[in-house]
Amino acid sequence: MTTIDQLSSLLNQTVTLKGWVYRLRQSKGLLFIELRDGSGICQSVIAESDVSPQQWVEATKLKQESSVEFTGLCVADARSEGGVELQVQSLEILQVADGYPITPKEHGTEFLMDHRHLWLRSKRQWAIMRIRHTIIYTIHSYFHKEGFIHMDAPIFTGNPAEGTTTLFETEYFDDKAYLTQSGQLYGEAMAMAHGKIYTFGPTFRAEKSKTRRHLTEFWMIEPEMAFYDIDMTMSLAEGLLQSVIKEVLATREHELSILGRSLDTLKASASTPFHRMSYTEAVETLKSEEMAHQLDAMLASRHDEKAQLRSEDDQLKQESGSAKKWRKVQIEQRRKEILERIAQIEEDIRNIPVWKESAA
């Protein structure tokens, strides 16, 4: 079965695609359909003159997320996503979707999370998941190449690994159990058997702060190595990060563009050796006047940003009372973003003086 990501190598050939209608618009005698099949998105053009009358009638009934089979000529088109276009010659409607809730208009995060299983079909979520897949694949490939053994640590554990304040506790028959904070203790034991191991799995922290910097669940890479010194450990970390960045740049540039990510910083990080300094140099840098000025400037900018966000939030609150329904959704989403950002700023405002004092 042909997939959309193969089309660039099938120019001027007749191909058959199966997928879902991502977007569609109709002009006189023409239907422009963005077809997605999981591997990518392809613009498909159905001309009334190129298909049978019955197929044209069926095509005009298509709605977002309908499933279809298109057969047509694959041609180059620089204006289309992926640089190719399918000129449809025949089609089969597999199912017409009805009432798909996530329309092309803007929706708030709460609405999208309520429809998370459908939101995953959007371009942005699709791009995130494919980049994540590449990152995970490259992590395993890198450690395998470096001679590491992968091991899985338990998710339920009877002992805290990082302190008791962020433990998720649950009943475990007649005892207590906790969601793991780290696979470190198990990894250290395995390293004594295999020399070099790594764990890579879900980690749970009952964080009290609700900001983008505090996660209750995340995946963590934890290598454990016998007889490694600090330089070897730093080289391992640098090699891992650069391998991941290079692979993402090589295979997921399109997905990065969907996310609006600049490639320049990633390219520089992939090719430039990481700067290394001794502990003494780090302390001297932190105690320097330049660092004190940077922290003062950072604190001032945070206060300014907070004031601007408060002002914007007040304006949005006033507008919300008389706004139309669609605009209220936008306002609600923006206000939520503002409050999340303010929470981060307030944390910085609390921390920056502490950082400055500790560096003095």
Backbone torsions as a table, in degrees:
resi	resn	phi	psi	omega
1	MET	NA	131.0	179.6
2	THR	-75.8	138.6	175.9
3	THR	-117.8	160.6	-173.6
4	ILE	-61.9	-34.6	-178.8
5	ASP	-70.0	-7.1	177.7
6	GLN	-95.8	-8.5	-168.7
7	LEU	-63.4	-32.7	-177.6
8	SER	-62.0	-21.0	178.2
9	SER	-98.2	6.5	-177.0
10	LEU	-124.3	29.8	-177.6
11	LEU	-61.3	141.6	178.5
12	ASN	63.9	24.5	174.8
13	GLN	-119.1	155.5	175.7
14	THR	-85.1	126.7	-177.3
15	VAL	-131.6	160.7	175.1
16	THR	-120.1	128.4	178.9
17	LEU	-119.0	143.1	171.7
18	LYS	-119.8	134.5	-178.9
19	GLY	-176.1	-158.4	-176.1
20	TRP	-123.8	148.6	178.7
21	VAL	-76.2	114.0	179.9
22	TYR	-87.5	-46.8	175.9
23	ARG	-143.5	153.8	174.7
24	LEU	-153.3	149.7	173.7
25	ARG	-147.1	152.0	-175.0
26	GLN	-121.2	134.6	172.4
27	SER	-119.5	179.9	-177.2
28	LYS	-63.9	112.2	178.0
29	GLY	73.3	8.7	-178.0
30	LEU	-137.0	143.7	171.3
31	LEU	-122.5	125.8	176.7
32	PHE	-106.7	116.9	-174.8
33	ILE	-124.5	125.9	169.7
34	GLU	-86.0	112.1	-177.7
35	LEU	-100.1	133.3	175.7
36	ARG	-120.2	145.1	178.5
37	ASP	-132.0	11.9	-178.0
38	GLY	98.0	-29.3	179.1
39	SER	-94.1	-15.3	-179.0
40	GLY	169.0	-170.4	-179.8
41	ILE	-127.5	137.0	-178.5
42	CYS	-133.4	132.3	173.6
43	GLN	-74.4	127.8	178.2
44	SER	-118.5	132.0	-178.2
45	VAL	-113.2	123.7	176.3
46	ILE	-109.7	115.6	175.8
47	ALA	-97.9	134.9	-178.9
48	GLU	-56.3	-33.1	-177.5
49	SER	-76.3	-13.3	-175.4
50	ASP	-98.7	-9.3	-178.8
51	VAL	-125.0	168.8	-179.9
52	SER	-70.8	156.9	178.0
53	PRO	-55.1	-39.3	-179.6
54	GLN	-66.3	-42.1	179.3
55	GLN	-65.5	-37.1	178.4
56	TRP	-63.5	-43.8	178.2
57	VAL	-60.8	-43.5	179.0
58	GLU	-64.0	-40.9	-178.3
59	ALA	-63.6	-36.5	-179.2
60	THR	-69.5	-12.3	179.0
61	LYS	-92.5	-3.2	-177.9
62	LEU	-64.7	146.4	176.9
63	LYS	-130.9	169.1	179.7
64	GLN	-54.7	133.1	178.7
65	GLU	72.8	12.7	168.9
66	SER	-65.5	146.6	178.6
67	SER	-100.1	136.0	-170.9
68	VAL	-142.7	166.0	169.4
69	GLU	-127.3	121.0	-179.6
70	PHE	-113.9	137.5	169.9
71	THR	-121.7	131.8	-178.1
72	GLY	-173.4	-173.8	-178.0
73	LEU	-91.6	127.9	178.4
74	CYS	-88.7	119.1	-177.5
75	VAL	-128.0	156.1	177.2
76	ALA	-75.3	139.0	176.3
77	ASP	-154.8	105.2	-175.6
78	ALA	-62.9	-22.8	-177.9
79	ARG	-78.1	-20.4	-176.1
80	SER	-87.1	152.9	176.0
81	GLU	-62.3	129.8	-177.0
82	GLY	84.5	-7.0	176.5
83	GLY	77.4	11.1	179.0
84	VAL	-134.0	160.6	178.9
85	GLU	-140.3	145.6	176.4
86	LEU	-105.4	119.3	175.3
87	GLN	-93.3	102.0	-169.5
88	VAL	-70.5	132.2	178.0
89	GLN	-110.4	-25.9	174.5
90	SER	-154.8	157.4	-176.4
91	LEU	-150.1	156.5	174.0
92	GLU	-134.3	129.0	177.5
93	ILE	-87.8	116.3	179.7
94	LEU	-84.4	-38.2	176.3
95	GLN	-164.5	136.2	175.3
96	VAL	-95.1	119.3	178.8
97	ALA	-76.7	145.6	-179.1
98	ASP	-132.4	130.7	175.2
99	GLY	72.1	32.3	177.5
100	TYR	-63.6	123.2	-168.2
101	PRO	-76.9	-26.4	-175.1
102	ILE	-92.0	88.3	-178.8
103	THR	-81.7	168.4	-178.3
104	PRO	-61.2	-15.4	179.6
105	LYS	-70.5	169.4	-177.6
106	GLU	-75.9	139.4	178.3
107	HIS	-126.5	152.4	177.2
108	GLY	-75.8	159.7	-178.1
109	THR	-61.8	-39.9	-178.9
110	GLU	-61.4	-43.6	177.9
111	PHE	-61.8	-44.4	-178.1
112	LEU	-66.7	-36.3	177.7
113	MET	-69.5	-32.1	175.3
114	ASP	-65.5	-24.5	178.5
115	HIS	-116.7	40.5	-174.0
116	ARG	-56.7	-39.9	-177.2
117	HIS	-63.7	-24.7	176.9
118	LEU	-92.7	-33.4	179.8
119	TRP	-60.5	-28.7	179.5
120	LEU	-59.3	-18.2	-179.1
121	ARG	-81.7	-10.7	-177.4
122	SER	-71.8	160.0	-177.0
123	LYS	-58.6	-45.8	-175.0
124	ARG	-64.8	-47.3	179.9
125	GLN	-65.1	-38.6	177.0
126	TRP	-59.3	-46.0	-178.7
127	ALA	-64.6	-42.7	-179.8
128	ILE	-59.7	-46.6	-176.8
129	MET	-66.1	-35.8	-179.7
130	ARG	-72.6	-36.7	175.0
131	ILE	-65.8	-41.8	178.8
132	ARG	-60.8	-41.8	177.7
133	HIS	-58.3	-44.8	-178.9
134	THR	-65.5	-39.7	177.8
135	ILE	-60.8	-47.7	-178.8
136	ILE	-63.1	-45.1	178.9
137	TYR	-58.8	-44.0	-176.9
138	THR	-70.0	-35.6	176.9
139	ILE	-59.2	-49.8	179.5
140	HIS	-63.3	-41.1	-179.4
141	SER	-63.1	-41.6	-178.3
142	TYR	-63.7	-49.4	-178.3
143	PHE	-66.1	-35.5	176.7
144	HIS	-61.7	-44.4	179.6
145	LYS	-62.7	-33.1	-178.8
146	GLU	-85.4	4.4	175.1
147	GLY	84.7	21.0	179.8
148	PHE	-88.2	152.2	173.4
149	ILE	-103.5	130.9	177.9
150	HIS	-87.4	135.3	176.1
151	MET	-136.1	154.0	179.2
152	ASP	-105.8	126.8	174.8
153	ALA	-91.1	152.3	179.7
154	PRO	-62.0	147.9	174.6
155	ILE	-86.6	-37.2	169.9
156	PHE	-88.2	132.5	179.7
157	THR	-140.6	154.3	179.0
158	GLY	-94.7	-3.7	-175.5
159	ASN	-131.8	141.0	173.4
160	PRO	-74.1	146.6	177.9
161	ALA	-107.5	-23.3	-173.7
162	GLU	-129.3	26.2	-177.7
163	GLY	100.5	161.6	-171.6
164	THR	-94.8	-6.7	-173.9
165	THR	-75.9	-19.7	-178.0
166	THR	-118.5	31.9	-179.3
167	LEU	-88.6	136.6	166.3
168	PHE	-92.0	118.0	-176.3
169	GLU	-105.4	144.8	177.3
170	THR	-145.3	157.0	174.8
171	GLU	-72.1	135.9	179.2
172	TYR	-130.2	85.1	-173.5
173	PHE	57.6	-114.0	-179.2
174	ASP	-99.2	16.7	-176.1
175	ASP	-135.6	-177.3	176.0
176	LYS	-105.2	145.7	173.2
177	ALA	-137.2	162.0	-176.7
178	TYR	-132.4	147.0	170.5
179	LEU	-72.8	135.7	-171.0
180	THR	-62.5	138.5	172.5
181	GLN	-92.8	-19.8	-174.9
182	SER	-171.8	148.4	173.6
183	GLY	-93.2	11.9	-171.0
184	GLN	-57.8	-47.4	-175.0
185	LEU	-63.1	-39.4	178.2
186	TYR	-71.3	-38.3	179.7
187	GLY	-63.5	-39.1	179.7
188	GLU	-62.9	-39.7	178.2
189	ALA	-65.3	-41.2	-179.4
190	MET	-68.8	-32.8	179.6
191	ALA	-64.0	-30.0	177.8
192	MET	-71.2	-16.8	177.8
193	ALA	-96.1	-34.3	-172.2
194	HIS	-117.3	-8.6	178.5
195	GLY	87.4	-55.0	-179.2
196	LYS	-136.1	118.0	178.8
197	ILE	-136.8	166.9	170.8
198	TYR	-147.2	146.3	171.2
199	THR	-109.2	150.0	-179.3
200	PHE	-152.6	100.8	-176.8
201	GLY	-165.6	-175.7	-177.0
202	PRO	-70.6	143.6	-179.3
203	THR	-132.2	144.1	-173.5
204	PHE	-127.9	133.0	177.3
205	ARG	-135.6	125.6	178.3
206	ALA	-81.1	66.6	-177.7
207	GLU	-68.8	135.4	-179.9
208	LYS	-82.6	-29.2	-178.4
209	SER	-79.7	137.5	-179.4
210	LYS	-110.3	80.7	176.9
211	THR	-135.4	174.0	178.4
212	ARG	-67.1	-14.9	-178.8
213	ARG	-91.8	-6.5	-177.6
214	HIS	-119.8	116.9	-177.9
215	LEU	-116.3	139.1	175.2
216	THR	-84.5	-21.6	176.8
217	GLU	-142.8	133.7	175.7
218	PHE	-157.3	164.1	177.8
219	TRP	-99.2	134.0	-173.5
220	MET	-126.9	137.7	175.2
221	ILE	-96.9	126.1	-179.1
222	GLU	-133.6	94.6	173.9
223	PRO	-81.6	145.6	174.1
224	GLU	-131.1	125.8	-174.8
225	MET	-129.7	134.1	173.7
226	ALA	-84.0	137.8	173.1
227	PHE	68.8	18.8	174.8
228	TYR	-86.1	136.9	171.7
229	ASP	-95.1	-179.7	-173.4
230	ILE	-66.2	-35.8	179.6
231	ASP	-67.0	-40.0	177.3
232	MET	-64.4	-39.2	179.6
233	THR	-66.4	-42.8	178.1
234	MET	-63.9	-39.6	179.0
235	SER	-64.8	-38.0	177.5
236	LEU	-62.5	-46.7	-179.3
237	ALA	-63.7	-43.7	179.3
238	GLU	-62.8	-44.2	179.6
239	GLY	-62.5	-39.8	178.7
240	LEU	-62.8	-50.7	-177.8
241	LEU	-61.8	-44.2	-178.5
242	GLN	-68.5	-34.5	176.8
243	SER	-64.0	-43.6	179.4
244	VAL	-63.3	-46.8	-178.6
245	ILE	-61.7	-44.6	-179.3
246	LYS	-61.5	-42.4	-178.1
247	GLU	-68.6	-40.2	177.9
248	VAL	-64.3	-43.0	177.9
249	LEU	-62.8	-37.9	-176.0
250	ALA	-74.0	-31.9	-171.4
251	THR	-118.1	-12.4	-173.5
252	ARG	-129.8	32.0	179.9
253	GLU	-63.0	-39.1	179.3
254	HIS	-62.6	-43.6	179.5
255	GLU	-64.7	-38.3	176.9
256	LEU	-63.1	-37.3	178.9
257	SER	-67.0	-35.1	176.3
258	ILE	-61.4	-37.6	179.9
259	LEU	-81.1	-5.3	179.7
260	GLY	72.2	28.0	-178.0
261	ARG	-85.9	135.8	174.4
262	SER	-76.0	134.6	-178.1
263	LEU	-87.2	-15.5	-173.4
264	ASP	-61.2	-47.1	-179.2
265	THR	-63.9	-41.5	179.5
266	LEU	-63.9	-42.6	-179.6
267	LYS	-63.7	-40.2	178.6
268	ALA	-65.2	-42.0	-179.7
269	SER	-66.3	-31.1	-177.6
270	ALA	-74.7	-22.9	-173.2
271	SER	-115.0	-14.1	-176.1
272	THR	-100.4	128.1	176.4
273	PRO	-58.6	140.6	179.9
274	PHE	-70.1	140.2	178.4
275	HIS	-70.4	137.1	178.6
276	ARG	-122.8	142.0	176.9
277	MET	-143.1	155.8	178.6
278	SER	-76.7	166.8	177.3
279	TYR	-59.6	-41.7	179.7
280	THR	-60.9	-44.1	178.5
281	GLU	-62.8	-37.8	179.5
282	ALA	-65.0	-43.2	179.1
283	VAL	-64.1	-43.3	179.4
284	GLU	-63.0	-38.3	177.8
285	THR	-64.4	-44.1	-179.4
286	LEU	-65.3	-30.7	-178.0
287	LYS	-88.8	-2.0	-175.9
288	SER	-73.2	157.1	176.7
289	GLU	-63.0	-35.8	-180.0
290	GLU	-59.6	-42.5	179.2
291	MET	-66.9	-39.2	178.0
292	ALA	-60.9	-42.1	177.8
293	HIS	-65.0	-39.5	179.1
294	GLN	-63.2	-42.2	179.5
295	LEU	-67.3	-39.2	176.5
296	ASP	-62.4	-43.8	179.4
297	ALA	-64.9	-39.0	178.7
298	MET	-63.7	-42.3	-179.9
299	LEU	-64.5	-43.2	179.2
300	ALA	-63.2	-41.0	-179.5
301	SER	-66.5	-35.2	178.2
302	ARG	-65.7	-42.3	177.7
303	HIS	-62.6	-42.2	179.0
304	ASP	-63.0	-45.1	-179.1
305	GLU	-63.9	-39.7	179.3
306	LYS	-62.3	-43.4	179.4
307	ALA	-62.9	-41.6	179.1
308	GLN	-64.3	-41.1	179.7
309	LEU	-67.7	-38.8	176.7
310	ARG	-61.4	-42.1	179.2
311	SER	-63.4	-44.4	178.6
312	GLU	-62.8	-40.4	-179.8
313	ASP	-63.8	-40.8	177.7
314	ASP	-62.0	-41.6	179.0
315	GLN	-64.3	-40.9	179.6
316	LEU	-66.4	-37.6	177.6
317	LYS	-61.9	-42.5	178.5
318	GLN	-65.4	-41.3	-178.8
319	GLU	-67.5	-32.9	-173.1
320	SER	-60.0	-33.6	-176.5
321	GLY	-59.1	-37.0	-176.9
322	SER	-110.1	7.6	-175.9
323	ALA	-78.4	153.0	174.6
324	LYS	-72.3	165.7	-172.7
325	LYS	-57.1	-46.2	-177.3
326	TRP	-64.3	-35.4	179.8
327	ARG	-72.5	-34.2	177.8
328	LYS	-62.2	-36.3	176.9
329	VAL	-62.5	-44.2	178.0
330	GLN	-62.1	-44.3	-179.1
331	ILE	-62.7	-43.9	-179.9
332	GLU	-60.2	-43.1	179.6
333	GLN	-64.8	-44.9	-178.8
334	ARG	-65.9	-40.3	179.5
335	ARG	-64.0	-36.2	177.6
336	LYS	-64.8	-42.5	177.3
337	GLU	-62.1	-41.3	-179.8
338	ILE	-61.7	-46.7	-177.9
339	LEU	-65.1	-37.1	176.8
340	GLU	-64.9	-42.3	179.8
341	ARG	-67.1	-39.9	178.1
342	ILE	-61.1	-39.6	178.2
343	ALA	-61.1	-40.3	177.1
344	GLN	-65.5	-42.9	-179.2
345	ILE	-62.9	-43.5	-179.4
346	GLU	-63.2	-34.5	175.6
347	GLU	-65.8	-42.1	176.9
348	ASP	-62.1	-42.2	-179.2
349	ILE	-61.8	-35.4	176.4
350	ARG	-72.1	-36.9	-171.8
351	ASN	-84.5	-34.8	-173.7
352	ILE	-57.8	-45.7	176.3
353	PRO	-60.1	-34.2	178.1
354	VAL	-66.6	-43.1	177.5
355	TRP	-60.3	-43.3	-177.6
356	LYS	-64.8	-41.1	-179.4
357	GLU	-67.2	-40.7	-179.1
358	SER	-68.7	-23.5	179.5
359	ALA	-88.9	-8.1	-175.3
360	ALA	-73.8	NA	NA
